[in-house]
Every structure is written in C-alpha cells, then in structure tokens.
Amino acid sequence: MASQNELFDALVIGAGIQGCFTAYHLAKHRKKVLLLEQFFLPHSRGSSHGQSRIIRRAYPEDFYTRMMEECYHIWAQLEHEAGTQLHRQTGLLLLAMKENPEFQTIQTTLSSQGVEHQYLPSEELKQRFPNIRLARGEVGLLDKSGGVLYADKALRVLQDIIRQLGGRVQDGEKVIEIKPGLPVMVQTTSRSYQAKSLIITAGPWTNQLLHPLGIQLPLQTLRINVCYWREKVPGCYGVSQAFPCFLGLDLSLAAHHVYGLPTGEYPGLMKVCYHHGNKADPEERDCPSAFSDSQDVQILCRFVRDHLPDLEPTPAIMERCMYTNTPDKHFILDRHPKYDNIVIGAGFSGHGFKLSPVVGKILYELSMKLTPSYDLTPFRISRFSGLGKAHL
C-alpha cells in the first residue's frame, strides 16, 4: 500500500495494454512506478480485454511497419520472460481488388521494408484457401509474419512482471482529480498519490481526465460488436488447416474493413468483426443494442454468407469492445501542451494492441524526458490544430 507522502517516478493511469507496457518499460528501467486502474482487474470495460488480437506488419504507413519490427522483438522477449506463449503465427491475408490504392500501398511498404510477403492472384488464392469465396477480381496479399496475440494472457503477464520488478498495480481506484505541478498530485476514490511524471492511457475515459487540465482531444468513442461464427464443419477455418487471419479492404457491402481470426478462442467458432462501430459513452457500453448496431451485424452476416460459406451466417456469440478513434486513425503520443510532466497516450483506433510494446517504450521515454526512439510527427497533438477540436 502506497503511503500518502510516497513519491513515484511515474504514475500511469489506465491498466489496458498501453498502460501496462508503459509501466513495464518504467519498471524495467528501475523507475518507481504506480499503475492505477479504475476497475477491478481483470475487467472487460475498455479496449484491451478478450482472448485475441491480430498482429501484422502489413500497414500502408511505413512508420507503423518500422515500429512493428521492434514490437515483434519485445513480444518475443516478454514470452521468454514469462515462459508463456503469447503469439501464434498464422499469416495475415489481405483481400482486395488488385487496383485498390490501400492494397497497392501496403504491398509497396512491405517490399520497401523487406517484409516477407506473397502476392496471390485470384486463381492461386482460390487454390490456397478454397473455403474463402472470392468476389470477382479479388486478389490476396499474404503477410507471412502475421498472426494472433493472446490478449488476456498478455495483460496478466505484464501485470505480474511489473509487480515482480517492484512496480505497483493498484486496481479498483477511480481518479477523481489531477493537480498539475512538480510533483503532480492524483486523487482517487481511495487516497492521493504524487509522482514526478504522469502518463494518461485511459482509453475512452481520456477526455474526462483531460478536461480539468484545459485540453480536449478530438477523440470519438465507439462501441464495437465482437462476433463469433460457428463452423458448419469443425476445424475448416482453424489453425490445423493453416487458415490465416484476414483483412478485407474494399468490400462493396461495407464502408469499413472486415477482419477475422482462425478458430481458437471458442471451440468451433471463428471471430469475424467489422472494424467500425457506433458512438457510445464508455459508461453506457453495455446498454441494449441500438438499431445502428444491428446494421453493423447485418453487414457482417452478408460478408460471412458471401465470403465464408462454411460458417453459419448468423453470429453464435456477440461481445462488446470500445474503440477510441482519432480523425486520422493515428495515435496520440505526446506531452500535455502546458504541463510537460504529463504525457498522453490515446486514440489507438482499434489497431493499437499489436504496437503496444513500442507505444509503451515511447511513453516511458517522453515521461523521462528522453529522446524518443521514433519520429513522433504523426502522433503529435498539434496535428489537430486546424480542426478546431483540440483546444486549450
């Protein structure tokens, strides 16, 4: 238990995957760190719960592909430290029309970064994955390094290692006040803490914490339906059949991507989801579904019916998750414009889990006033100044 006058080198608010990796890097560098979480762990209220996430190098933005090189190393290091498997390589299959600009850019990025990949024309794609029904003209691109991360397991491992390294993990304490200064003071529902630096990785609750600090970021919180679909023949979309993760880029029936993971979380069920959702207050995440939610599920039903004929075309299980999106879908990794010992990691837009090892490293570096390991231009708050939404 922390005493009232104990001074931490860093205090991290939010024990999702980004906050956990931030605290992990701080603890690895022998900093006195406290990781605060408003809910009792484990919980399913934010963006990091659930059994699986996709890991991939396939991005149109070369800065993410470069970051992923180190992410793979840190994920492997974490597996070694924990003696637990956290990753399964399956490959990641991109599905798109050959002329799709995003598809072409990803192919160029993978080539320029020296990432092993394979272009699959329609006929070869049909032979390789006969249980995917293609739209006319659809082709594939296989990122061979892609696969599945075991999300829940990764969170538990990180929290355990943080404690082993001398860090504190304090759950069930909601932050009710932040007083900037040196040290920064944080008041929770139970007690107050003080630290030389503060890192906010609070997901959908970020703006609630930032509002009293004089800033609001252009963040949109979305409620996402996570859907699982039953195989008609058990195992046909499983790892034993070498079925990959997939990402559908341009589908006539959907404005956003559809993605899927081979069976594994639930026996005989495949995870296929729509990479978009509907506006929702994080406190109301579990309210009854709105009509707009059902529209998203109908898009998925049509996709499964048309592309994955060996799945039942209605979901067997539906769960909920939250995205916190920025307008450009890129992260926010920056210091508060006024208080340079308050660091913000936010807006991971539904694709941040795989990148969390490097995100945590960057947030550690910012909090310790070190030179960042990566160019943070794509992630600075100042990029939103023209939108009139990020304001002091």
C-alpha positions, 0 to 999 in steps of 0.5 A: 500500500502506497503511503500518502507522502510516497513519491513515484517516478511515474504514475500511469493511469489506465491498466489496458495494454498501453498502460501496462507496457508503459509501466513495464518499460518504467519498471524495467528501467528501475523507475518507481512506478504506480499503475492505477486502474479504475476497475477491478482487474481483470475487467472487460470495460475498455479496449484491451480485454478478450482472448485475441488480437491480430498482429501484422506488419502489413500497414500502408504507413511505413512508420507503423511497419518500422515500429512493428519490427521492434514490437515483434522483438519485445513480444518475443522477449516478454514470452521468454520472460514469462515462459508463456506463449503469447503469439501464434503465427498464422499469416495475415491475408489481405483481400482486395481488388488488385487496383485498390490504392490501400492494397497497392500501398501496403504491398509497396511498404512491405517490399520497401521494408523487406517484409516477407510477403506473397502476392496471390492472384485470384486463381492461386488464392482460390487454390490456397484457401478454397473455403474463402469465396472470392468476389470477382477480381479479388486478389490476396496479399499474404503477410507471412509474419502475421498472426494472433496475440493472446490478449488476456494472457498478455495483460496478466503477464505484464501485470505480474512482471511489473509487480515482480520488478517492484512496480505497483498495480493498484486496481479498483481506484477511480481518479477523481482529480489531477493537480498539475505541478512538480510533483503532480498530485492524483486523487482517487476514490481511495487516497492521493498519490504524487509522482514526478511524471504522469502518463494518461492511457485511459482509453475512452475515459481520456477526455474526462481526465483531460478536461480539468487540465484545459485540453480536449482531444478530438477523440470519438468513442465507439462501441464495437460488436465482437462476433463469433461464427460457428463452423458448419464443419469443425476445424475448416477455418482453424489453425490445423488447416493453416487458415490465416487471419484476414483483412478485407479492404474494399468490400462493396457491402461495407464502408469499413474493413472486415477482419477475422481470426482462425478458430481458437478462442471458442471451440468451433467458432471463428471471430469475424468483426467489422472494424467500425462501430457506433458512438457510445459513452464508455459508461453506457457500453453495455446498454441494449443494442441500438438499431445502428448496431444491428446494421453493423451485424447485418453487414457482417452476416452478408460478408460471412454468407458471401465470403465464408460459406462454411460458417453459419451466417448468423453470429453464435456469440456477440461481445462488446469492445470500445474503440477510441478513434482519432480523425486520422486513425493515428495515435496520440503520443505526446506531452500535455501542451502546458504541463510537460510532466504529463504525457498522453497516450490515446486514440489507438483506433482499434489497431493499437494492441499489436504496437503496444510494446513500442507505444509503451517504450515511447511513453516511458521515454517522453515521461523521462524526458528522453529522446524518443526512439521514433519520429513522433510527427504523426502522433503529435497533438498539434496535428489537430490544430486546424480542426478546431477540436483540440483546444486549450 
